[in-house]
Amino acid sequence: MAQRPVFIPEHSGYPFVKTVDIEFKWSPGMAKSQAQKSIRSLHEAAVKVGLPRLLEISSKAEDSLGVALSAFNLNITSNNKKMSVECAFQGSKVFERGGPYTDLYSAASLDAKRDDRIRTSGDIIAFDFMGARFPTVPITLFYDWLYITALHQNKKLSDQILEYDGFTDIAFNPQKSWNCQARSAALYLALHGTGKLEQVVSDTDCYLRFATEKQKSHTGGVQMGFGFE
């Protein structure tokens, strides 16, 4: 057995995303077919607790929409330059000893993720995307911004996710990482439902103020990515 989170948009407002941990039967192995068995098991278990309309967002998804929404495939455009969300994220990291490595904007998504410099340049101290500077705290702030901005730019895809109540990413393990494309999709849906989407994607400074002030007002400090409970 294994456990993975389902991310559900909270249309009532902060914290915008609710996480429900679901226990299911895991199918071991590296093959895509094994991952898809696990996805089906996860979604079947979710139905039993009242979560029927879920979309898997990953390159392992059986639904073509879920594959298209993977950070490896979803594109963001800035300054007339198009790149995947993954390349934008990796190429914008500013480290103690280097970066941002903007040449990764033009790389293949997997190559950008595996670039040696990402692992050998020390701790991340900031993000710099096309001249826009983002802090590393809240932790998921920059990744969330990239993803929701990219989704907002791709109306054909963003219109389709309105049909779903929640999202999963079979490869995401909350014990090992923070950023998750499924969670960012749920955040997009919540911001759309609360009427705040246009505001946060059109003005970077507004987004930063909104995210950090919401976090401060609920926790007394800025630690996690906004949207976390």
N, C-alpha and C positions, 0 to 999 in steps of 0.2 A: 504493500500500500504506500501511497505517497500523498502529499498535500500541496496544493497550489492555490493562489489567490484568484478570486473573481473580482474584477473592479467594476463598480456600479456608480454611475453618475448621480450626484445628489443635487437635484434641481432646486432644493430649498435654500441653497447657499453654502457657506463655509461649513465643513472642510471640502466640499465639492465632490469628493470621491470617497465612497465607502468600500471597504475591503471585506470580503467574505471568504474565509479559508474553507476549501472543499477537500475532503479526503476521497481518494479514488484508487482504482487498481492501475499500477504503473506497468507498462510494457518495456522492459529493458532492451537496450541495443541502440546502435547509432543509425540504423536505417530509417529513412523517412516514414516508411510504412509502420514502424514501431512507434514513432512519435505520434502518428495519426491515430493509432489504437489508443494511446494514452489520452489524446485530445477527446476522442469519442467517449472514453470512460469518464473523464473529468466532466464533460458536459451532461452526460447521463446522470451522474451523481448530483450535479447542480439542479437539474430538473426536479429531483426528488425533494429539494429544499425550497422549491418555488422560484427557480431562476431558469426559465425556459429559453429565452431569446438571447443566446450568447453568440459572440463571434470570436473565433480564434484569430489573433493577429500575429502572424509569424510566417517565415518562409516554409514552415512545415504544414500550414493550414491546408485543408482540403478545399475550402471555399476560395475562389480566385480573388475575391474582395479582400480576404484576410492576408493573402500573399501580397497583393498590391499595397496594402497598408503597412507592411513590414518596413522598418526604418532603413533596411537595405534597398528597398524599392521605391518608397515614397520620396518624391523630389520636392525640394524647396528652391525657389528662385530669388536671388538678391543681386542687385547691380547687374542685371542681364546675365547672370551666371547661374546655371542650373546644376544641382548636385543632390545626391541622396541625403536624407537626414543623418544617416550614419557618417558619411563623409564630412558633412558640416559639423557634426559633433566632435569627431576626432581631430579634424583640421583646425578647430577653434580653441583647442586646449592650450593654455599658457602654463608652462612648467617652471620650476625653479631654475632649470638649466636649458631652457630653450622654448620654442614655440611662440606664436601659433605656427604650425606647420601647414601653411595654406596650400601647398602643393597637393595635399591629400584631398582637397576639394575636387580634384580632377581624377582621383584614383577610383578603382573599383571598391565597392563597399567593404568587402572582406579584406582586401589589401590594406585599406585605411585602418581597419580595426586591428590588424596584425602588425602594423608598422613597428619596427624595433624602437623607434624614438619614443613611442607612446609609453613604453615600459622602462626606458633607460634615462629619462630626462628629469627624474625626481618627482616631487609632489606637484599636483595641479594647484596653481595659485589664483587662476582666473580663467575666464573664457573671453575670446575676442573674435566676434563674427562680423566681418566686413566693417570694422571700426566701431562696432557696438560692444561695449564692455559689460560683462556679466560676472557677478561674484560666484564663489563656489558654495555659498550658503544663502538660502536654503539649498539643500543638496540637489534636488531634481529640477530646480528652477530653470536652468538654461535648456536642458533636454526637453522639458515640457514646452518651453517657448518655441523651440525649433519645430517640434512635432505639431503643435496646434497651429502654428503659422503655415507650415507645409500643408496641413490638412485643409486649412481655410483657403489656400491657393488652388486646391484641387476639388472644385465644387462637385464634380461628378462622383468622387469618392465620398466626400463629406455628406452629401445628400443621402447616400445609401446607408451610412451608419446610424441615421436617425431611426431606423427600423429596429435597432437592437437595444436591449436593456442592460447589457454588460459585456465585458471583454476579458479574454484570457490570453496568456502567452505561455505555452507549455515549457519553453526553455528558461523562463524567468524563475530564479530562485531567490526569494527575499533574504535568505541567509547569506548570500554571496554578493548581491548587487542592489542598487537603489533604482536606477532608471529602468523604466519599463514602457514599451510602446502601447501595451494594452491599457495601462493606467493613464497614459497621456491621452489616449482616445476617449476614455471616460471623462477626463477633465475637459476635453474639447466639448463633449456633449453637455456637460454640466454648465459650462460657460455660455454655450449656445442657449440652453434652456433658461438661464437666469438673465439673459440679455446683456452679458458683459463681454461677449466674445469680440465684437468689433473694437471695443475700447482697448482691450489688452493686446490685440495683434497689430493695431495701427500705431501705437505709441509705446516704444520700448521703456521710456522712463515711467510712464503710467503703469505698465505691467510690473516693473520692479517695485514701485511704491505699493501697488495693490497686493502683490504676493508677500512682501516682507511685512507690511503693516498688518495684514490679516494674521500672519504667523505670530507676530509680537503680541497682538491683542488677545490671542488665545493661549499662548504658552509662556509669555513673559520673556521670550527670547527667540532668536531665529536659528533654528537647528535643522529641521527637516524641510523637505520640499513642501510648498503650500499645497493644500489639498489632502494631506495626510491627516488622519484623525489623531 
